[in-house]
C-alpha cells in the first residue's frame, strides 16, 4: 500500500507527463484515472507554488511582485498564500531533504499501486 504524503495523498510525478499523454490521448480512457492524474498534478504544483511563495517572501518579494508572477491581483495572492507565510514565519524549513525522500518513496508506492489496479481491471 502507498504511503501518504504530507498532503494526505500518495502522489507520483515521476513519469507522470507521459502517463497523462497516454491517458488523455486514449479514446477509451478511464475518467477516474484522468481525475486521479489531474489531482496528482494539482497537489504537486500547489506544493511547488507554495514553496516558491515562501522563498520569495523570505527574500523580500512584495505581495504585488508575487501576484504579478502568478498572474493575479495582490489581494488574491495574499488571500491564497497568507497562511503559507504565517505558518513558516521565523521557522526554518524543518523538512528539507527528508520531505523530498518521503515524497519519492510515496511516489514509487503510488505508481506501483496504480499499475496493480490497472492490471486487475485489464483481467
Secondary structure in CASP SS format (residue, H / E / C, confidence):
PFRMAT SS
TARGET T0000
AUTHOR 0000-0000-0000
METHOD secondary structure of the structure
MODEL  1
X C 1.00
X C 1.00
X C 1.00
X C 1.00
X C 1.00
X C 1.00
X C 1.00
X C 1.00
X C 1.00
X C 1.00
X C 1.00
X C 1.00
X C 1.00
X C 1.00
X C 1.00
X H 1.00
X H 1.00
X H 1.00
X H 1.00
X H 1.00
X H 1.00
X H 1.00
X H 1.00
X H 1.00
X C 1.00
X C 1.00
X C 1.00
X C 1.00
X C 1.00
X C 1.00
X H 1.00
X H 1.00
X H 1.00
X H 1.00
X H 1.00
X H 1.00
X H 1.00
X H 1.00
X H 1.00
X H 1.00
X H 1.00
X H 1.00
X H 1.00
X H 1.00
X H 1.00
X H 1.00
X H 1.00
X H 1.00
X H 1.00
X H 1.00
X H 1.00
X H 1.00
X H 1.00
X H 1.00
X H 1.00
X H 1.00
X H 1.00
X H 1.00
X C 1.00
X C 1.00
X C 1.00
X C 1.00
X H 1.00
X H 1.00
X H 1.00
X H 1.00
X H 1.00
X H 1.00
X H 1.00
X H 1.00
X C 1.00
X C 1.00
X C 1.00
X H 1.00
X H 1.00
X H 1.00
X H 1.00
X H 1.00
X H 1.00
X H 1.00
X H 1.00
X H 1.00
X H 1.00
X H 1.00
X H 1.00
X H 1.00
X H 1.00
X H 1.00
X C 1.00
X C 1.00
X C 1.00
X C 1.00
X C 1.00
X C 1.00
X C 1.00
X H 1.00
X H 1.00
X H 1.00
X H 1.00
X H 1.00
X H 1.00
X H 1.00
X H 1.00
X H 1.00
X H 1.00
X H 1.00
X H 1.00
X H 1.00
X H 1.00
X H 1.00
X H 1.00
X H 1.00
X H 1.00
X H 1.00
X H 1.00
X H 1.00
X H 1.00
X H 1.00
X H 1.00
X H 1.00
X H 1.00
X H 1.00
X C 1.00
END
